[in-house]
Amino acid sequence: MAFIIIRNGKIAIQYTLVDFTEELTWEIVDCGTQEGEQRYKEISTPRPPKYWAKRWKMSESFSSLSQDVGFLFKIYNERDRRLFAGFLAKLLGFRGTQKVAKLTGLDVKMVRRGKIEIIEGTKFNRSRIRRPGGGRQSKARADKRYVKELQTLVEDDVAGGPMGGRKWVRRILRWIGKNLQEKGINAAISTIRLTLKSFNISLKKNVKSKSTQSHPRRNEQFLRLNKLKHKFLDAGKPVVSVDTKKKEHVGNFKNDGRTWRKEAYKVLDHDFPSLSVGKLVPFGIYDLNKNQGHVYCGTSFETSEFAVDSICRWWMEVGQKEYPNQTELLILCDSGGANGYRRRGWKYELQTKLADRFGLTVTVCHYPPGASKWNPIEHMLFSFISINWAGEPLISYEKALGFISSTTTEKGLKVEAHLVDKEYEKGLKVSDEQMNS
């Protein structure tokens, strides 16, 4: 409780420490009266030790309150601190602003402003702490020439699609900043970047999206191929997708990808073929009916003879058992490589080694050029093999075959790997007489 003491026509105010921690109350002591003189003596008389001990505890509570306020101010933002201080000042009433400013360490003007906002119930924007309009002006507002000169500077170097709205600049930002500086406009690189972004201009890289060959009957090719594929599958006839995976050099070479290990593999700093143990040519056969993959890994060259020999081996070891009494086989493949649609060797070897030897009617469907990603073996077999050995150097044939044969999926894919030691020759020709036969 604070005291207003009236003595000899003069007014004095006496505070106690509790006045700064509790709700402030006042008592008027008029020393001109007998009761007032007696009350003044009670206030001024030295207190006993128990009284001061009690006051000491109050001072400790005041110190604790200061610590709590300091903790709150660490987690509050500027607006929250101002409103909290204004709330305390309103509670304390008379001279509450000065006491709260002393308690919190805030400026008196800020406490007073918070008190006014509490009383008036000011509404705030939740996304902002301060009112808009503070701080420095943007470069576009401060310098009216900046945006115009920037647009003039880059208009001849802007590229992009006018329909999609995607644009990019062929010049680097430092070049733009240097040219602006020559015109008397100083702009930071970050400012130029933000301004270009507001124009919907940003860094872009080349995107492979335009087809080099667009046959007018391209869609008809896919429809016919899919119709034939489902016809074979519904009848329970064998349908296989074949292709040659990317060739790999066997040795202690870097393999793209990452693995969970305490220490990274240490591999050779150069991928010279002369340092390799050999070459791995994986020719894959994916059975669409059984969800099974068979990969025949050659060690010489990717030739049509090697491709057909792999299919013949698969039919002898697996196909005849899985599809007994079947006389038709559908092969899905790309239009290039060892199984290209123009290769005479591919057609001749299929006829003589597969169709004639096993009494099969072989139908081959080639996907259009540039459409290898639609070949089932790409996304049903080869992609999972690449994931399985990612980040693992293929230091030997045994390790490479192990990764291939251990490839599985949640849908039940099973893969078998075989090593083919036969040396195949490149450049073998098929004569017109052989083709006519």
Secondary structure, 3 states (H helix, E strand, C coil): CEEEEEECCEEEEECCHHHHCCCCCEEEEECCCHHHHHHHHHHHCCCCHHHHHHHHHHHHHHHHHHHHHHHHHHHCCHHHHHHHHHHHHHHHCCCHHHHHHHHHCCCHHHHHHHHHHHHHCCCCCCCCCCCCCCCCCCHHHHCHHHHHHHHHHHCCCEEEECCCCEEEECCCHHHHHHHHHHCCCCCCHHHHHHHHHHCCECCCCCCCCCCCCCCCCHHHHHHHHHHHHHHHHHCCCCEEEEEECCCEEECCCCCCCCCCCCCCCCCCCCCCHHHCCEEEEEEEEEECCCCEEEEEEECCCCCHHHHHHHHHHHHHHHHHHHCCCCCEEEEEECCCHHHCCCCHHHHHHHHHHHHHHHCCEEEEEECCCCCHHHCHHHHHHHHHHHHHCCCCCCCCHHHHHHHHHCCCCCCCCEEEEEEECCCCCCCCCCCHHHHHC
